[in-house]
Structures are given as structure tokens and as C-alpha cells.
Amino acid sequence: MVKKATKLAEMIECLAAEGYTMEDLAELIRKLDEVAIPTENKKTEAINAKLKEQVSNILKDLGIYPVQVGFDYLRTAIIIKYTSKTLIKQMDLYWRVACFYSKYTPSERAVAQNIKRAIEYGYLHGNKEAWHKYFDNLCVPPQDPCPKSHQFIEMITAYLQRQEHQA
């Protein structure tokens, strides 16, 4: 950060020596912002698209498909949990997912129920080997009970974090 500030100060001095006014400098900065911001947004969008695809593939492996209402809610909840740097309580997570889909105005309760149904469906009808893979044999259908929503989200988030550290 200090290097950038020093470099910026040097550039301003050079431009001032060339006869540029403060108004000229302000205009240059505005133009730079217009160029830099879309580039940053594209990077973020690319990262989010990759993460969204990765989570979607995991859910499909587990037998949870996009035709289920809870699929999008579950994917969004996992992404929020994974990208969040702070501890999120489960009801806060459902509230955030409901806010994300505010166009449809689902309640936290509806989000929670749809996520639960999607997980139960995947547990009963999904690929058993995939459940072993993502849950490290902690949750083996049909011997073990179906994981609760918060357990499922935590385990998939932990799996994504392990994958990130291995890469």
C-alpha cells in the first residue's frame, strides 16, 4: 500500500511539472476509475461463477438437482457461508438467502423447509459414493440419519475449504 501511495505521489508530481492542473488530474482519476471498476467486477463475477458452478456440481453429485426449489436456496446458502469471513448463525443464513431472493419474497421458514427437503431427497435418492466422498464417511446413507441442514452446509463448506487449500 505504501509503495502504491509513493508511486502515485511521484506520478502526480510528474504530471504537475508537465503543467497539468488539479482539475486535469481529477479528470484522469475519474477515467481510471471507470476503466478499473468494470475489470474488478469481471474478476469477482468470474470467481463467483466458478464457485457457483462448483457448488452446483457437488449438489448434483449428491442427488440434489436444479428442478428442486431448495437447490438454489441451498447453493446460495453454501456460497454465503463459504465466502463469509464471520460466523453466521443458521437463521441469519436463511434470512440472507431470503433477502437474496427478495424478488420472490420467500420467508426464512420457507427457505429452511425447501433446503431441508432438498437435502432429504438427495440423501434418500442420491449417489451413496458421493455422500462418502463429500462427508468423509461421517454421514453414510442409509445407516446414518440424514444430516440436518446446518450440518450439511457446514460439511460442504468444509469440503470446499479443503479443496481450496489443496489447490
N, C-alpha and C positions, 0 to 999 in steps of 0.2 A: 504494500500500500504506500509506503514511504517512497519507494522507487518511482511509482507511478506519479505521485504528487510532485516529486522533484523533476521528473521528465516533463510534466505538464507545465510547471513553472518556467522551465527552460524554453519550452515551445512558445509560451506567452511572451516571454522576453524577446525572443527572436522576431515574432510577429509584430510586437510593439516597435522594435528597432526598424522594421520594414515600413512602418508608417500606418499600420492597422490601428483603428480606434477600438475602444471598448465595445461599441455597437457592432463593429465588424466581427469582433471575437465572439460576442454573444450570438450573432447570426451563425457563425461557424459551428459553435457548440450545439445550437438547435438542429442544424443539419446533421451533425454527427449523431445526435440522439435519435433522429428519425431513421438513420441507417442502422444503428446498433440495436435498438429495441426490437425490431422485427427479427433480426438474426437470433437474439437471445430467446425470443418467443418460439422460433422454429426449433431451436435446440431442446427447449423444455417440452414442446409438443412431440418431438421425436422420441424423447425419453419416456414420456407418458404413454405414447402409442405402443412402444416396445413393452413397457410394463403391463399395459392393458392386455396386449396380445399374450404375454407370458402367463398372466393370471387366468385368462380365458382358456388357454391350453391346459393348464393344471385342472381347472374345474371340469373341462370336457373329459380329461383323462379319468377323473373321479366319477364320471357319470352324471354330472350336473350340466345341463345343456341350455343354450340361449333361449329356447322356447319357454322355459320356466320363468315365471315372473321374478322369482328370487335370484335368478342368475345375475342380472345386472346389479341388484342391490348387494349381493354377496361380493361380486367382483369389486364394486366401488368401496365397500367396507374394508376389504383386504388392502386395496391400494391406499386408502386413507390411513389405515393402521400402519402399513409398511412405510409410507412417506412421512408420517408424523414423527417429530422428534420428542414429543412429550407423551406421557401416559394418558391414554384415553379410556374413560370408563365406558362400559358396554352401552348404556343408554345414551351417552353423549355421542357414541359412534353411530347409533341408529338415528339419532337426531340429525347428525351431519349428513348421513346418507339421504334422509328425508328432505333435507334442505337442498341437497344436490339435485334431487328430482322434484324440486318445488313446483315445476310446471304441472306436474300431476298431483301435487299436494298429498303425498302419502303420509300417514302418521307414523311415528316411531313404532307403534304397536304393529301396524301393517307391515312395515319393513322387517321387524323382528320375526313375525309369523312367516312371511314369504321366504326369508333366509332359512329359517328352521325347516320349512317344508322342502326346500331345495336340497339342503344337506341330507335330510332323511331319505329323500328319493335317491340321491346319489349313493348313499350308504347301502340301501336295500338292492338297488339295481345296477350299481356301477362296477367297475373293474376292481376286483379284490387285490390284484397285484399292485395296482396304482395306489390303493389305500396303504398297503405295506410300504411302498416307496416314499410317499409323502409324509407318512406319520411314524416312520421308524418302528413299525410293529407295535406302537403304543395303542393302536386302535385297529383291531383286526375283525372285519366282518366275517361271519355273523356271531362269533363268540362274544366279543365285547359289545357293550351297549353303544348306541350311536352317540358320537360326540355332541356336546352342547354347542350352540352357535359360537360362543366366545372361545371355546376350546378349538374349534375348527379354524376360526380366523387366526388365533394365535399360532397354531401349528403351521398353517400355510405361510404366514408372515415369517415365522422362524425358518421355514424351508427356503423362502426367497432370500433371507439374510445370509443363510449358509451358502447359497449359490453365488451371491454377490461377493462374499469373502473368498470363495474358491476361484472366482474369475480373475 
